[in-house]
Amino acid sequence: MATTKLKGNPVALSGAQINVGDNAPVVTLVAKDLSEIKVGGASDKAQIIVIVPSLDTAVCAQETRTFNTKAAATPDATVVVASMDLPFAMGRFCTTEGIENLQVGSDFRERALANAYGVLIADGPLKGLSARAIFVVDKSGKVVYKEICPEITEEPNYEAALCALKETVAPSHKCGCGAR
């Protein structure tokens, strides 16, 4: 069972363990307008799946703003930020924060994403939410980058995730992250 930390305390994660080279499971999230969003699997674009506990925290909000400007500017890529937040709350957040360059999806109904990607928090005060994680998936549906943040309250390694995304959509781009 994988683990992360919350304010220095170990937290167990449950669900399947997906690693670089694995096929990214296809799961369905609920969009802010209650439509469905499919993530994972083969697609006509590379995908960056950003998983956060809740958009209602400063770190998650900052992470979403950062990916809204940086990752969403990458051509041939789809960016989805997923949390357990209700779709209505996600919609308000996007409107308030001016989030227009990426999709937000809620995993509240079935926790399918959290379980399929091994990031469901199994114990502690955030039990039932998702850990902070990033998966970059190439067009063929393979995971080329994975980061489960070692501390839930800290931001991810943006540079490494964005490098992996850029190397995935433009194989000639080499920034040294080792994607592919």
Beta strands, then each sheet from edge to edge (+ up, - down):
strand 1: 3-6
strand 2: 9-14
strand 3: 27-31
strand 4: 36-39
strand 5: 46-51
strand 6: 77-83
strand 7: 103-106
strand 8: 120-121
strand 9: 133-137
strand 10: 143-148
sheet 1: 1+ 2- 8+
sheet 2: 4+ 3- 7+ 6+ 5+ 9- 10+
end
